[in-house]
Amino acid sequence: MVRSRQTISKNKYRAIKTVVDGITFHSKKEAERYKILALLESQGKIDNLRLQPRFPLMVNGVKIGHYVGDFMYSLNGREILEDVKSKVTRTPVYKIKKKILETYDPPVVITEIS
């Protein structure tokens, strides 16, 4: 008898995909943060909310990859980049990407939301 295995695609960090306003987020925590930021934007407290902002990773003038954040928005004329993180998602690769972005002039600083 041949058994068939059903594979269920799961997030490698056991996060549950969540849909808010027709947008699929990688986790409930990320979706909850989006709700807060969307409310702040509707109240005029932040501007220009963007999802999944993408930054090239450059080392010695050579593009070696990219970093994709969770959110970016303007607050009092400053650009804020956020990434929703848990202990398990602070991987060595993430930490290297974060350090590379911090070497830019001006530095790209990631605000981690726990």
Secondary structure, DSSP 4 states (H G I P E B T S, - for coil): -PPPPPP----TT----EEETTEEESSHHHHHHHHHHHHHHHTTSSEEEEES-EEEEEETTEEEEEEE-SEEEEETTEEEEEEE--TTT--HHHHHHHHHHHTSSS---EEEE-
